[in-house]
Amino acid sequence: MNKEIIETKGKTILVTGSPGFIGAFLVLRLLRDSDFKTVISLDNMNDYYDPSLKEYRLSLIENEAKKSSAEHIFIKGSIAEKSLIDSVFEKYRPQIVVNLAAQAGVRYSIEHPDVYIESNIIGFYNVLEACRNYPVEHLVYASSSSVYGGNKKVPFSVEDKVDNPVSLYAATKKSNELLAHCYSKLYNIPSTGLRFFTVYGPAGRPDMFYYSATQKLVKGENIKIFNYGNCKRDFTYIDDIVEGIYRVLKGAPKKEIGEDALPVPPYAVYNIGGGTPENLLDYIDTLQHALVNAKVLPDDYDFDSHKELVGMQPGDVPVTYADSKALEEDYGFTPKIGIKEGLQKFAQWYKEYYSKN
């Protein structure tokens, strides 16, 4: 894929979904290492999980902003509010947009479909329309490994067919890719979708397994291990995800004219995953050691008595496995942080955070 290098010096970037998990760490990186003039965070601070965690991440951002040469602006609101999104684009004219705002979670989508349509479909449409009416140099947006559904071929490649989602969440993410392609073709908007593979780390989402399992173990409750432990996940540490986004936003698909004298859609999709799927039971064992090492749990904690093997959950898939060669070829980056290092950092953060809160 031919790239157009994006000059960021003195420009404005909008990150929706910050101070969500990935968005917050991306904004921290932008304030710390980049030369943007203005960094805008936008999030509705909903209660899908404990809002105090988003408030904590926002406090980290505000503290970093005090040391940064860039101005940080936080806007509370939903991307599903078209008038809000239009007003933000009209006022600040961001040259780069990273859309991470979305209703996440496979299982939650089964019981609460409305919020997925509102945020992931209507909200993303509003962002695309704003990018059309107030042209941007690059739109980067979050897709998901969930789009691969029950694909049997592994590792998952961006060249694979992804027409058989097994959850509404996955269907909305595939829809995002289709909508982005349409807008890239019709309006020549450079867009890049990123299929994230099971992101984890400090200050992450409490609904993710590693976090929710930790909270249950601390309370002495049992953790459910789905598909009787016969699952593999391509876990990706938050720092690797942020590094990938940071590199991608600086290189947009190049605007080109095709053989038919019509614009070729400046559109791309990449996987971001470690490429080393971990067996769920091995992952749990690594988490246990990390929690003991960080003194979150005592040395003599009886883990075996708190494990419950159960069947597969609706919407889940047995394996996720990223082929990230395209990302390496085009941006020189492959995730490198393994679960032993990543889970230890999470456990140390968990100990510190919950000791204070």
C-alpha positions as CSV (number, residue, x, y, z in Angstrom):
1,M,0.0,0.0,0.0
2,N,1.4,3.4,-1.0
3,K,1.5,5.9,1.8
4,E,1.2,9.6,2.1
5,I,3.4,10.8,5.0
6,I,1.3,13.0,7.3
7,E,3.1,16.0,8.8
8,T,1.7,16.5,12.3
9,K,3.6,19.6,13.5
10,G,1.2,22.3,14.6
11,K,-1.9,20.3,13.7
12,T,-5.0,19.3,15.5
13,I,-6.0,15.7,16.2
14,L,-9.4,14.4,17.5
15,V,-9.4,11.1,19.4
16,T,-12.9,9.9,20.1
17,G,-13.3,7.3,22.9
18,S,-10.8,9.0,25.1
19,P,-10.6,8.6,28.1
20,G,-11.6,5.1,27.2
21,F,-8.9,2.4,27.6
22,I,-7.1,2.6,24.2
23,G,-8.0,6.3,23.7
24,A,-6.5,7.4,27.0
25,F,-3.2,5.7,26.4
26,L,-3.0,7.1,22.8
27,V,-3.7,10.6,24.0
28,L,-1.0,10.3,26.7
29,R,1.4,9.2,24.0
30,L,0.4,12.1,21.8
31,L,0.9,14.6,24.6
32,R,4.2,13.1,25.6
33,D,5.9,12.5,22.3
34,S,4.2,14.3,19.4
35,D,4.3,17.8,18.0
36,F,0.5,18.3,17.6
37,K,-0.7,21.8,18.5
38,T,-4.0,20.6,19.9
39,V,-5.2,17.1,21.1
40,I,-8.9,16.8,21.5
41,S,-10.5,13.9,23.6
42,L,-14.2,13.2,23.2
43,D,-16.2,10.6,25.2
44,N,-19.6,10.3,26.7
45,M,-18.3,8.8,30.0
46,N,-21.1,6.3,30.1
47,D,-21.5,3.7,32.8
48,Y,-20.9,0.5,30.7
49,Y,-18.3,0.0,33.4
50,D,-17.4,2.0,36.5
51,P,-17.1,5.6,35.3
52,S,-14.4,6.3,38.0
53,L,-11.9,4.4,35.9
54,K,-12.5,6.8,33.0
55,E,-12.2,9.7,35.4
56,Y,-8.9,8.2,36.6
57,R,-7.6,8.0,33.0
58,L,-8.8,11.5,32.4
59,S,-6.8,12.7,35.4
60,L,-3.7,11.1,34.0
61,I,-4.3,12.9,30.7
62,E,-4.8,16.2,32.4
63,N,-1.6,15.8,34.4
64,E,0.4,14.9,31.3
65,A,-1.2,17.9,29.5
66,K,0.3,20.3,32.1
67,K,3.8,19.1,31.0
68,S,3.0,19.1,27.3
69,S,3.5,21.8,24.7
70,A,0.3,20.7,23.1
71,E,-3.1,21.9,24.3
72,H,-5.5,19.2,25.5
73,I,-9.3,19.8,25.2
74,F,-11.8,17.3,26.7
75,I,-15.4,17.3,25.3
76,K,-18.0,15.2,27.0
77,G,-20.5,13.9,24.6
78,S,-21.5,11.0,22.3
79,I,-20.5,10.5,18.6
80,A,-24.2,9.6,18.1
81,E,-25.1,13.3,18.6
82,K,-24.7,14.6,15.1
83,S,-25.0,18.3,16.0
84,L,-22.2,17.9,18.6
85,I,-19.8,16.1,16.1
86,D,-20.5,18.7,13.5
87,S,-19.8,21.6,15.9
88,V,-16.6,20.0,17.0
89,F,-15.3,19.6,13.5
90,E,-16.5,23.1,12.5
91,K,-14.8,24.8,15.5
92,Y,-11.5,22.8,15.7
93,R,-11.1,21.5,12.1
94,P,-9.0,18.4,13.1
95,Q,-6.7,17.3,10.3
96,I,-6.4,13.8,11.8
97,V,-9.2,11.8,13.4
98,V,-8.8,8.6,15.4
99,N,-12.2,7.1,16.1
100,L,-12.1,4.7,19.0
101,A,-15.5,5.5,20.4
102,A,-17.7,2.5,20.3
103,Q,-19.8,0.2,22.4
104,A,-17.5,-2.7,23.1
105,G,-18.1,-6.2,24.2
106,V,-19.4,-9.3,22.4
107,R,-21.6,-10.7,25.1
108,Y,-23.1,-7.4,26.0
109,S,-24.3,-6.9,22.5
110,I,-26.6,-9.9,22.8
111,E,-28.7,-8.3,25.6
112,H,-28.3,-4.6,24.6
113,P,-28.3,-4.4,20.8
114,D,-29.7,-0.8,20.7
115,V,-26.6,0.8,22.1
116,Y,-24.4,-0.9,19.4
117,I,-26.5,0.5,16.6
118,E,-26.5,3.9,18.2
119,S,-22.8,4.2,18.8
120,N,-21.1,1.9,16.3
121,I,-23.3,2.5,13.3
122,I,-25.0,5.9,13.7
123,G,-22.1,7.4,15.6
124,F,-19.5,6.2,13.1
125,Y,-21.7,7.5,10.2
126,N,-21.7,11.0,12.0
127,V,-17.9,10.9,12.1
128,L,-17.7,10.0,8.4
129,E,-20.1,12.7,7.4
130,A,-18.1,15.3,9.4
131,C,-14.9,14.0,7.7
132,R,-16.6,14.6,4.4
133,N,-17.9,18.1,5.2
134,Y,-14.7,19.2,7.0
135,P,-12.1,17.3,5.0
136,V,-9.4,15.5,7.0
137,E,-6.0,14.2,6.0
138,H,-6.4,10.8,7.7
139,L,-9.2,9.0,9.4
140,V,-8.1,6.0,11.6
141,Y,-10.8,3.9,13.2
142,A,-11.1,0.9,15.4
143,S,-12.3,-2.3,13.9
144,S,-11.9,-5.7,15.7
145,S,-10.7,-9.2,15.4
146,S,-14.3,-10.2,16.0
147,V,-15.0,-9.6,12.3
148,Y,-13.3,-12.9,11.5
149,G,-16.2,-14.7,13.2
150,G,-15.8,-18.5,13.1
151,N,-13.2,-18.5,10.4
152,K,-11.3,-21.8,10.5
153,K,-8.2,-20.6,8.6
154,V,-5.5,-19.3,10.9
155,P,-3.7,-17.0,11.3
156,F,-6.4,-14.4,10.3
157,S,-5.4,-12.3,7.4
158,V,-7.0,-9.1,6.2
159,E,-7.4,-10.8,2.8
160,D,-9.8,-13.4,4.4
161,K,-13.5,-13.2,3.8
162,V,-15.3,-11.7,6.9
163,D,-18.9,-12.1,5.9
164,N,-20.1,-14.4,8.7
165,P,-20.1,-12.5,12.0
166,V,-21.2,-14.4,15.1
167,S,-22.2,-11.4,17.2
168,L,-23.9,-8.0,16.6
169,Y,-20.7,-6.3,17.8
170,A,-18.8,-8.0,15.1
171,A,-21.4,-7.1,12.5
172,T,-21.2,-3.4,13.5
173,K,-17.4,-3.5,13.1
174,K,-17.6,-5.0,9.7
175,S,-20.2,-2.4,8.8
176,N,-17.6,0.3,9.9
177,E,-15.1,-1.1,7.4
178,L,-17.7,-1.1,4.6
179,L,-18.9,2.5,5.4
180,A,-15.3,3.7,5.5
181,H,-14.6,2.1,2.1
182,C,-17.7,3.8,0.7
183,Y,-16.7,7.2,1.9
184,S,-13.1,6.7,0.8
185,K,-14.3,5.9,-2.7
186,L,-17.0,8.6,-3.0
187,Y,-15.2,11.5,-1.2
188,N,-11.5,10.5,-1.4
189,I,-11.2,10.4,2.4
190,P,-8.0,8.5,3.4
191,S,-9.1,6.0,6.0
192,T,-7.4,3.1,7.8
193,G,-9.2,0.5,9.9
194,L,-7.4,-1.4,12.6
195,R,-8.5,-4.8,13.7
196,F,-7.5,-5.0,17.4
197,F,-6.8,-8.4,19.0
198,T,-7.8,-8.8,22.7
199,V,-6.2,-5.7,24.1
200,Y,-5.1,-5.8,27.8
201,G,-3.0,-3.9,30.3
202,P,-3.1,-1.5,33.3
203,A,-6.3,0.6,33.7
204,G,-8.0,-1.6,31.1
205,R,-11.7,-2.5,30.8
206,P,-13.1,-4.3,33.8
207,D,-15.3,-6.5,31.5
208,M,-12.2,-8.1,29.9
209,F,-11.4,-11.5,31.2
210,Y,-8.0,-10.8,32.9
211,Y,-9.5,-7.9,34.8
212,S,-12.8,-9.4,35.8
213,A,-11.1,-12.7,36.8
214,T,-8.8,-10.7,39.0
215,Q,-11.7,-8.9,40.7
216,K,-13.5,-12.2,41.3
217,L,-10.4,-13.9,42.7
218,V,-9.8,-11.0,45.1
219,K,-13.4,-11.4,46.4
220,G,-12.9,-15.2,46.7
221,E,-15.4,-15.9,43.9
222,N,-15.1,-18.5,41.1
223,I,-14.0,-17.6,37.6
224,K,-15.7,-19.2,34.6
225,I,-13.4,-20.7,32.0
226,F,-15.3,-20.9,28.8
227,N,-15.2,-23.8,26.3
228,Y,-13.7,-25.8,29.1
229,G,-10.4,-24.0,28.6
230,N,-10.1,-25.0,24.9
231,C,-9.7,-21.4,23.7
232,K,-6.8,-19.5,22.2
233,R,-6.5,-15.7,22.1
234,D,-4.0,-13.4,20.5
235,F,-3.6,-11.0,23.4
236,T,-2.1,-7.6,22.6
237,Y,-0.6,-5.4,25.3
238,I,-1.8,-1.8,25.3
239,D,1.6,-0.2,24.6
240,D,1.9,-2.3,21.4
241,I,-1.6,-1.2,20.3
242,V,-0.7,2.5,20.9
243,E,2.6,2.2,19.0
244,G,0.7,0.7,16.1
245,I,-1.9,3.5,16.0
246,Y,0.8,6.1,16.4
247,R,2.7,4.9,13.4
248,V,-0.4,4.3,11.3
249,L,-1.9,7.8,11.8
250,K,1.3,9.3,10.4
251,G,1.0,7.4,7.1
252,A,-2.3,7.6,5.2
253,P,-3.3,5.6,2.2
254,K,-2.2,7.6,-0.8
255,K,-4.7,9.3,-3.1
256,E,-4.2,7.8,-6.6
257,I,-6.0,7.7,-9.9
258,G,-6.7,4.2,-11.3
259,E,-6.5,2.9,-14.9
260,D,-10.1,3.9,-15.4
261,A,-9.2,7.6,-14.7
262,L,-11.2,7.5,-11.5
263,P,-9.9,7.8,-7.9
264,V,-8.7,4.6,-6.3
265,P,-10.2,4.5,-2.7
266,P,-7.5,5.6,-0.3
267,Y,-8.5,2.8,2.1
268,A,-6.7,0.2,4.1
269,V,-7.3,-2.3,6.9
270,Y,-4.7,-3.9,9.2
271,N,-4.5,-6.4,12.0
272,I,-2.8,-5.4,15.2
273,G,-2.1,-8.6,17.2
274,G,0.9,-10.4,18.7
275,G,0.7,-13.3,16.3
276,T,1.3,-15.7,19.1
277,P,-2.1,-17.0,20.4
278,E,-2.1,-18.2,24.0
279,N,-4.0,-21.1,25.4
280,L,-6.5,-19.7,27.9
281,L,-5.4,-22.0,30.7
282,D,-1.8,-21.0,30.2
283,Y,-2.9,-17.3,30.2
284,I,-4.7,-17.9,33.5
285,D,-1.7,-19.6,35.0
286,T,0.5,-16.6,34.0
287,L,-2.1,-14.2,35.5
288,Q,-2.1,-16.1,38.8
289,H,1.7,-15.9,39.1
290,A,1.6,-12.2,38.3
291,L,-1.1,-11.5,41.0
292,V,0.9,-13.4,43.6
293,N,4.1,-11.6,42.7
294,A,2.4,-8.2,43.0
295,K,0.9,-9.2,46.3
296,V,-2.6,-8.8,45.0
297,L,-3.3,-12.4,46.3
298,P,-1.4,-14.4,48.9
299,D,1.2,-17.0,48.1
300,D,-1.0,-19.8,49.4
301,Y,-4.2,-18.8,47.4
302,D,-6.0,-21.9,46.3
303,F,-6.6,-21.1,42.6
304,D,-7.8,-24.6,41.6
305,S,-10.9,-24.3,43.9
306,H,-11.9,-21.1,42.2
307,K,-11.9,-22.3,38.6
308,E,-15.1,-23.4,36.9
309,L,-14.9,-25.0,33.5
310,V,-18.0,-24.2,31.4
311,G,-19.2,-24.3,27.8
312,M,-18.8,-21.7,25.1
313,Q,-20.6,-18.4,25.4
314,P,-22.9,-17.2,22.6
315,G,-21.0,-14.9,20.3
316,D,-17.6,-16.2,21.3
317,V,-15.1,-17.9,19.0
318,P,-12.5,-20.6,20.0
319,V,-9.4,-19.0,18.4
320,T,-8.2,-15.6,17.5
321,Y,-4.8,-15.4,15.7
322,A,-3.5,-12.3,13.9
323,D,-1.4,-12.2,10.7
324,S,0.2,-8.8,11.1
325,K,2.7,-9.0,8.3
326,A,1.0,-6.2,6.4
327,L,1.4,-3.8,9.3
328,E,5.1,-4.8,9.6
329,E,5.7,-4.3,5.8
330,D,4.0,-0.9,5.6
331,Y,4.9,0.6,9.0
332,G,7.8,-1.5,10.3
333,F,6.0,-2.6,13.4
334,T,5.0,-5.9,15.0
335,P,3.7,-6.2,18.6
336,K,6.4,-7.6,20.9
337,I,5.3,-7.5,24.5
338,G,4.5,-11.0,25.8
339,I,1.8,-11.9,28.4
340,K,4.3,-12.5,31.2
341,E,5.5,-8.9,31.1
342,G,2.1,-7.5,30.2
343,L,0.2,-9.2,33.0
344,Q,2.8,-8.4,35.5
345,K,2.5,-4.7,34.7
346,F,-1.3,-5.0,35.0
347,A,-1.0,-6.8,38.4
348,Q,1.3,-4.1,39.7
349,W,-1.0,-1.4,38.6
350,Y,-4.0,-3.2,40.1
351,K,-2.3,-3.4,43.4
352,E,-1.5,0.3,43.5
353,Y,-4.8,1.5,42.1
354,Y,-7.0,-0.5,44.4
355,S,-4.8,0.3,47.4
356,K,-5.6,4.0,46.9
357,N,-9.2,3.5,45.8
